[in-house]
C-alpha cells in the first residue's frame, strides 16, 4: 500500500509499509521520477519497528558522484 502527494515545490512525498526488500520498488520510483517534472521524492517506509526515510533525486544537473 502506498500514499503519495506532490507539492508545488516539485517534491513528491510517498509513504509505504513494505516489510520485504524494496530495491526493485526504488528502481521503479527512480524511473517514474525521470518521467515527471518532480525534482525529487521524499519516501518514508514503515517497516514494523524500522522507519526508513529515503530521498530520491532526479539527478538532472548533478555531477557524477554527488
PDB file as gemmi writes it, atoms N, CA and C in Angstrom:
CRYST1    1.000    1.000    1.000  90.00  90.00  90.00 P 1                      
ATOM      1  N   UNK A   1       0.846  -1.174   0.000  1.00  0.00           N  
ATOM      2  CA  UNK A   1       0.000   0.000   0.000  1.00  0.00           C  
ATOM      3  C   UNK A   1       0.887   1.231   0.000  1.00  0.00           C  
ATOM      4  N   UNK A   2       0.474   2.239  -0.741  1.00  0.00           N  
ATOM      5  CA  UNK A   2       1.255   3.473  -0.813  1.00  0.00           C  
ATOM      6  C   UNK A   2       0.316   4.661  -0.813  1.00  0.00           C  
ATOM      7  N   UNK A   3       0.783   5.741  -0.263  1.00  0.00           N  
ATOM      8  CA  UNK A   3       0.065   7.006  -0.284  1.00  0.00           C  
ATOM      9  C   UNK A   3       1.039   8.038  -0.834  1.00  0.00           C  
ATOM     10  N   UNK A   4       0.631   8.802  -1.834  1.00  0.00           N  
ATOM     11  CA  UNK A   4       1.554   9.738  -2.476  1.00  0.00           C  
ATOM     12  C   UNK A   4       0.961  11.134  -2.517  1.00  0.00           C  
ATOM     13  N   UNK A   5       1.843  12.126  -2.557  1.00  0.00           N  
ATOM     14  CA  UNK A   5       1.448  13.533  -2.629  1.00  0.00           C  
ATOM     15  C   UNK A   5       2.549  14.288  -3.351  1.00  0.00           C  
ATOM     16  N   UNK A   6       2.193  15.191  -4.242  1.00  0.00           N  
ATOM     17  CA  UNK A   6       3.173  16.042  -4.924  1.00  0.00           C  
ATOM     18  C   UNK A   6       2.890  17.490  -4.547  1.00  0.00           C  
ATOM     19  N   UNK A   7       3.899  18.191  -4.083  1.00  0.00           N  
ATOM     20  CA  UNK A   7       3.729  19.575  -3.661  1.00  0.00           C  
ATOM     21  C   UNK A   7       4.103  20.535  -4.774  1.00  0.00           C  
ATOM     22  N   UNK A   8       3.809  21.805  -4.574  1.00  0.00           N  
ATOM     23  CA  UNK A   8       4.106  22.823  -5.575  1.00  0.00           C  
ATOM     24  C   UNK A   8       5.599  23.080  -5.705  1.00  0.00           C  
ATOM     25  N   UNK A   9       6.400  22.717  -4.726  1.00  0.00           N  
ATOM     26  CA  UNK A   9       7.841  22.950  -4.815  1.00  0.00           C  
ATOM     27  C   UNK A   9       8.545  21.793  -5.518  1.00  0.00           C  
ATOM     28  N   UNK A  10       7.806  21.008  -6.274  1.00  0.00           N  
ATOM     29  CA  UNK A  10       8.346  19.944  -7.123  1.00  0.00           C  
ATOM     30  C   UNK A  10       8.955  18.777  -6.359  1.00  0.00           C  
ATOM     31  N   UNK A  11       8.452  18.511  -5.175  1.00  0.00           N  
ATOM     32  CA  UNK A  11       8.863  17.315  -4.432  1.00  0.00           C  
ATOM     33  C   UNK A  11       7.651  16.423  -4.231  1.00  0.00           C  
ATOM     34  N   UNK A  12       7.833  15.149  -4.481  1.00  0.00           N  
ATOM     35  CA  UNK A  12       6.784  14.195  -4.193  1.00  0.00           C  
ATOM     36  C   UNK A  12       7.003  13.625  -2.799  1.00  0.00           C  
ATOM     37  N   UNK A  13       5.941  13.181  -2.170  1.00  0.00           N  
ATOM     38  CA  UNK A  13       6.012  12.604  -0.832  1.00  0.00           C  
ATOM     39  C   UNK A  13       5.282  11.277  -0.869  1.00  0.00           C  
ATOM     40  N   UNK A  14       5.937  10.218  -0.436  1.00  0.00           N  
ATOM     41  CA  UNK A  14       5.386   8.870  -0.546  1.00  0.00           C  
ATOM     42  C   UNK A  14       5.559   8.140   0.775  1.00  0.00           C  
ATOM     43  N   UNK A  15       4.510   7.461   1.211  1.00  0.00           N  
ATOM     44  CA  UNK A  15       4.570   6.641   2.423  1.00  0.00           C  
ATOM     45  C   UNK A  15       4.174   5.217   2.043  1.00  0.00           C  
ATOM     46  N   UNK A  16       5.033   4.260   2.394  1.00  0.00           N  
ATOM     47  CA  UNK A  16       4.741   2.851   2.147  1.00  0.00           C  
ATOM     48  C   UNK A  16       4.928   2.066   3.434  1.00  0.00           C  
ATOM     49  N   UNK A  17       4.473   0.826   3.402  1.00  0.00           N  
ATOM     50  CA  UNK A  17       4.633  -0.081   4.552  1.00  0.00           C  
ATOM     51  C   UNK A  17       5.125  -1.426   4.037  1.00  0.00           C  
ATOM     52  N   UNK A  18       6.317  -1.430   3.451  1.00  0.00           N  
ATOM     53  CA  UNK A  18       6.886  -2.652   2.892  1.00  0.00           C  
ATOM     54  C   UNK A  18       7.787  -3.326   3.913  1.00  0.00           C  
ATOM     55  N   UNK A  19       7.578  -4.617   4.087  1.00  0.00           N  
ATOM     56  CA  UNK A  19       8.402  -5.364   5.041  1.00  0.00           C  
ATOM     57  C   UNK A  19       9.445  -6.211   4.330  1.00  0.00           C  
ATOM     58  N   UNK A  20       9.326  -6.357   3.037  1.00  0.00           N  
ATOM     59  CA  UNK A  20      10.292  -7.127   2.250  1.00  0.00           C  
ATOM     60  C   UNK A  20      11.311  -6.176   1.625  1.00  0.00           C  
ATOM     61  N   UNK A  21      12.318  -6.732   0.981  1.00  0.00           N  
ATOM     62  CA  UNK A  21      13.314  -5.950   0.252  1.00  0.00           C  
ATOM     63  C   UNK A  21      12.598  -5.048  -0.758  1.00  0.00           C  
ATOM     64  N   UNK A  22      12.990  -3.772  -0.820  1.00  0.00           N  
ATOM     65  CA  UNK A  22      12.286  -2.841  -1.696  1.00  0.00           C  
ATOM     66  C   UNK A  22      13.198  -2.214  -2.747  1.00  0.00           C  
ATOM     67  N   UNK A  23      14.303  -2.886  -3.092  1.00  0.00           N  
ATOM     68  CA  UNK A  23      15.220  -2.366  -4.107  1.00  0.00           C  
ATOM     69  C   UNK A  23      14.522  -2.216  -5.467  1.00  0.00           C  
ATOM     70  N   UNK A  24      13.742  -3.218  -5.870  1.00  0.00           N  
ATOM     71  CA  UNK A  24      13.035  -3.147  -7.153  1.00  0.00           C  
ATOM     72  C   UNK A  24      12.042  -1.993  -7.168  1.00  0.00           C  
ATOM     73  N   UNK A  25      11.348  -1.782  -6.052  1.00  0.00           N  
ATOM     74  CA  UNK A  25      10.382  -0.683  -5.967  1.00  0.00           C  
ATOM     75  C   UNK A  25      11.102   0.661  -6.072  1.00  0.00           C  
ATOM     76  N   UNK A  26      12.261   0.773  -5.427  1.00  0.00           N  
ATOM     77  CA  UNK A  26      13.047   2.004  -5.507  1.00  0.00           C  
ATOM     78  C   UNK A  26      13.462   2.287  -6.955  1.00  0.00           C  
ATOM     79  N   UNK A  27      13.888   1.258  -7.674  1.00  0.00           N  
ATOM     80  CA  UNK A  27      14.263   1.443  -9.076  1.00  0.00           C  
ATOM     81  C   UNK A  27      13.065   1.892  -9.906  1.00  0.00           C  
ATOM     82  N   UNK A  28      11.888   1.357  -9.612  1.00  0.00           N  
ATOM     83  CA  UNK A  28      10.666   1.773 -10.288  1.00  0.00           C  
ATOM     84  C   UNK A  28      10.385   3.254 -10.022  1.00  0.00           C  
ATOM     85  N   UNK A  29      10.530   3.662  -8.764  1.00  0.00           N  
ATOM     86  CA  UNK A  29      10.310   5.073  -8.417  1.00  0.00           C  
ATOM     87  C   UNK A  29      11.308   5.983  -9.127  1.00  0.00           C  
ATOM     88  N   UNK A  30      12.557   5.560  -9.253  1.00  0.00           N  
ATOM     89  CA  UNK A  30      13.563   6.356  -9.959  1.00  0.00           C  
ATOM     90  C   UNK A  30      13.203   6.506 -11.439  1.00  0.00           C  
ATOM     91  N   UNK A  31      12.710   5.433 -12.058  1.00  0.00           N  
ATOM     92  CA  UNK A  31      12.279   5.529 -13.461  1.00  0.00           C  
ATOM     93  C   UNK A  31      11.075   6.453 -13.585  1.00  0.00           C  
ATOM     94  N   UNK A  32      10.135   6.339 -12.653  1.00  0.00           N  
ATOM     95  CA  UNK A  32       8.967   7.217 -12.651  1.00  0.00           C  
ATOM     96  C   UNK A  32       9.378   8.676 -12.493  1.00  0.00           C  
ATOM     97  N   UNK A  33      10.320   8.940 -11.610  1.00  0.00           N  
ATOM     98  CA  UNK A  33      10.799  10.295 -11.355  1.00  0.00           C  
ATOM     99  C   UNK A  33      11.370  10.934 -12.614  1.00  0.00           C  
ATOM    100  N   UNK A  34      12.082  10.147 -13.413  1.00  0.00           N  
ATOM    101  CA  UNK A  34      12.661  10.668 -14.658  1.00  0.00           C  
ATOM    102  C   UNK A  34      11.591  11.107 -15.653  1.00  0.00           C  
ATOM    103  N   UNK A  35      10.383  10.557 -15.522  1.00  0.00           N  
ATOM    104  CA  UNK A  35       9.291  10.871 -16.457  1.00  0.00           C  
ATOM    105  C   UNK A  35       8.408  12.013 -15.975  1.00  0.00           C  
ATOM    106  N   UNK A  36       8.749  12.627 -14.861  1.00  0.00           N  
ATOM    107  CA  UNK A  36       7.943  13.718 -14.307  1.00  0.00           C  
ATOM    108  C   UNK A  36       8.772  14.995 -14.209  1.00  0.00           C  
ATOM    109  N   UNK A  37       8.112  16.062 -13.829  1.00  0.00           N  
ATOM    110  CA  UNK A  37       8.813  17.326 -13.604  1.00  0.00           C  
ATOM    111  C   UNK A  37       9.264  17.474 -12.147  1.00  0.00           C  
ATOM    112  N   UNK A  38       9.053  16.437 -11.334  1.00  0.00           N  
ATOM    113  CA  UNK A  38       9.464  16.488  -9.932  1.00  0.00           C  
ATOM    114  C   UNK A  38      10.989  16.543  -9.825  1.00  0.00           C  
ATOM    115  N   UNK A  39      11.473  17.262  -8.833  1.00  0.00           N  
ATOM    116  CA  UNK A  39      12.913  17.320  -8.562  1.00  0.00           C  
ATOM    117  C   UNK A  39      13.339  16.174  -7.658  1.00  0.00           C  
ATOM    118  N   UNK A  40      12.403  15.610  -6.932  1.00  0.00           N  
ATOM    119  CA  UNK A  40      12.738  14.517  -6.031  1.00  0.00           C  
ATOM    120  C   UNK A  40      11.511  13.928  -5.377  1.00  0.00           C  
ATOM    121  N   UNK A  41      11.729  12.836  -4.668  1.00  0.00           N  
ATOM    122  CA  UNK A  41      10.676  12.168  -3.904  1.00  0.00           C  
ATOM    123  C   UNK A  41      11.192  11.918  -2.498  1.00  0.00           C  
ATOM    124  N   UNK A  42      10.432  12.340  -1.506  1.00  0.00           N  
ATOM    125  CA  UNK A  42      10.699  12.014  -0.115  1.00  0.00           C  
ATOM    126  C   UNK A  42       9.875  10.770   0.192  1.00  0.00           C  
ATOM    127  N   UNK A  43      10.545   9.687   0.526  1.00  0.00           N  
ATOM    128  CA  UNK A  43       9.876   8.399   0.698  1.00  0.00           C  
ATOM    129  C   UNK A  43      10.084   7.905   2.112  1.00  0.00           C  
ATOM    130  N   UNK A  44       8.985   7.625   2.791  1.00  0.00           N  
ATOM    131  CA  UNK A  44       9.041   7.029   4.128  1.00  0.00           C  
ATOM    132  C   UNK A  44       8.486   5.617   4.027  1.00  0.00           C  
ATOM    133  N   UNK A  45       9.273   4.650   4.472  1.00  0.00           N  
ATOM    134  CA  UNK A  45       8.807   3.270   4.517  1.00  0.00           C  
ATOM    135  C   UNK A  45       8.701   2.838   5.976  1.00  0.00           C  
ATOM    136  N   UNK A  46       7.499   2.434   6.372  1.00  0.00           N  
ATOM    137  CA  UNK A  46       7.240   1.978   7.739  1.00  0.00           C  
ATOM    138  C   UNK A  46       7.328   0.457   7.752  1.00  0.00           C  
ATOM    139  N   UNK A  47       8.427  -0.052   8.297  1.00  0.00           N  
ATOM    140  CA  UNK A  47       8.709  -1.486   8.303  1.00  0.00           C  
ATOM    141  C   UNK A  47       8.753  -1.959   9.750  1.00  0.00           C  
ATOM    142  N   UNK A  48       7.597  -2.256  10.302  1.00  0.00           N  
ATOM    143  CA  UNK A  48       7.457  -2.655  11.703  1.00  0.00           C  
ATOM    144  C   UNK A  48       8.131  -1.618  12.606  1.00  0.00           C  
ATOM    145  N   UNK A  49       9.180  -1.973  13.315  1.00  0.00           N  
ATOM    146  CA  UNK A  49       9.848  -1.036  14.225  1.00  0.00           C  
ATOM    147  C   UNK A  49      10.862  -0.147  13.513  1.00  0.00           C  
ATOM    148  N   UNK A  50      11.158  -0.434  12.250  1.00  0.00           N  
ATOM    149  CA  UNK A  50      12.125   0.366  11.485  1.00  0.00           C  
ATOM    150  C   UNK A  50      11.395   1.377  10.610  1.00  0.00           C  
ATOM    151  N   UNK A  51      11.797   2.619  10.723  1.00  0.00           N  
ATOM    152  CA  UNK A  51      11.261   3.675   9.866  1.00  0.00           C  
ATOM    153  C   UNK A  51      12.393   4.140   8.974  1.00  0.00           C  
ATOM    154  N   UNK A  52      12.191   3.998   7.665  1.00  0.00           N  
ATOM    155  CA  UNK A  52      13.219   4.368   6.694  1.00  0.00           C  
ATOM    156  C   UNK A  52      12.797   5.640   5.972  1.00  0.00           C  
ATOM    157  N   UNK A  53      13.675   6.633   5.947  1.00  0.00           N  
ATOM    158  CA  UNK A  53      13.437   7.892   5.241  1.00  0.00           C  
ATOM    159  C   UNK A  53      14.422   7.926   4.079  1.00  0.00           C  
ATOM    160  N   UNK A  54      13.895   7.924   2.865  1.00  0.00           N  
ATOM    161  CA  UNK A  54      14.728   7.849   1.664  1.00  0.00           C  
ATOM    162  C   UNK A  54      14.417   9.050   0.785  1.00  0.00           C  
ATOM    163  N   UNK A  55      15.454   9.730   0.310  1.00  0.00           N  
ATOM    164  CA  UNK A  55      15.276  10.841  -0.615  1.00  0.00           C  
ATOM    165  C   UNK A  55      15.805  10.424  -1.974  1.00  0.00           C  
ATOM    166  N   UNK A  56      14.930  10.463  -2.970  1.00  0.00           N  
ATOM    167  CA  UNK A  56      15.307  10.162  -4.341  1.00  0.00           C  
ATOM    168  C   UNK A  56      15.329  11.481  -5.107  1.00  0.00           C  
ATOM    169  N   UNK A  57      16.412  11.745  -5.833  1.00  0.00           N  
ATOM    170  CA  UNK A  57      16.525  12.967  -6.616  1.00  0.00           C  
ATOM    171  C   UNK A  57      16.616  12.607  -8.076  1.00  0.00           C  
ATOM    172  N   UNK A  58      16.185  13.550  -8.939  1.00  0.00           N  
ATOM    173  CA  UNK A  58      16.139  13.250 -10.368  1.00  0.00           C  
ATOM    174  C   UNK A  58      17.520  13.213 -11.007  1.00  0.00           C  
ATOM    175  N   UNK A  59      18.515  13.835 -10.406  1.00  0.00           N  
ATOM    176  CA  UNK A  59      19.868  13.779 -10.933  1.00  0.00           C  
ATOM    177  C   UNK A  59      20.139  14.746 -12.059  1.00  0.00           C  
ATOM    178  N   UNK A  60      19.145  15.482 -12.526  1.00  0.00           N  
ATOM    179  CA  UNK A  60      19.381  16.436 -13.597  1.00  0.00           C  
ATOM    180  C   UNK A  60      20.297  17.551 -13.109  1.00  0.00           C  
ATOM    181  N   UNK A  61      21.351  17.799 -13.841  1.00  0.00           N  
ATOM    182  CA  UNK A  61      22.274  18.867 -13.488  1.00  0.00           C  
ATOM    183  C   UNK A  61      23.233  18.506 -12.375  1.00  0.00           C  
ATOM    184  N   UNK A  62      23.207  17.256 -11.913  1.00  0.00           N  
ATOM    185  CA  UNK A  62      24.108  16.837 -10.846  1.00  0.00           C  
ATOM    186  C   UNK A  62      25.333  16.178 -11.456  1.00  0.00           C  
ATOM    187  N   UNK A  63      26.482  16.425 -10.860  1.00  0.00           N  
ATOM    188  CA  UNK A  63      27.716  15.795 -11.307  1.00  0.00           C  
ATOM    189  C   UNK A  63      27.740  14.349 -10.824  1.00  0.00           C  
ATOM    190  N   UNK A  64      28.455  13.511 -11.533  1.00  0.00           N  
ATOM    191  CA  UNK A  64      28.597  12.123 -11.123  1.00  0.00           C  
ATOM    192  C   UNK A  64      29.247  12.044  -9.748  1.00  0.00           C  
ATOM    193  N   UNK A  65      28.716  11.191  -8.908  1.00  0.00           N  
ATOM    194  CA  UNK A  65      29.280  11.016  -7.570  1.00  0.00           C  
ATOM    195  C   UNK A  65      28.665  11.911  -6.519  1.00  0.00           C  
ATOM    196  N   UNK A  66      27.766  12.810  -6.889  1.00  0.00           N  
ATOM    197  CA  UNK A  66      27.128  13.659  -5.887  1.00  0.00           C  
ATOM    198  C   UNK A  66      26.015  12.906  -5.218  1.00  0.00           C  
TER     199      UNK A  66                                                      
END                                                                             
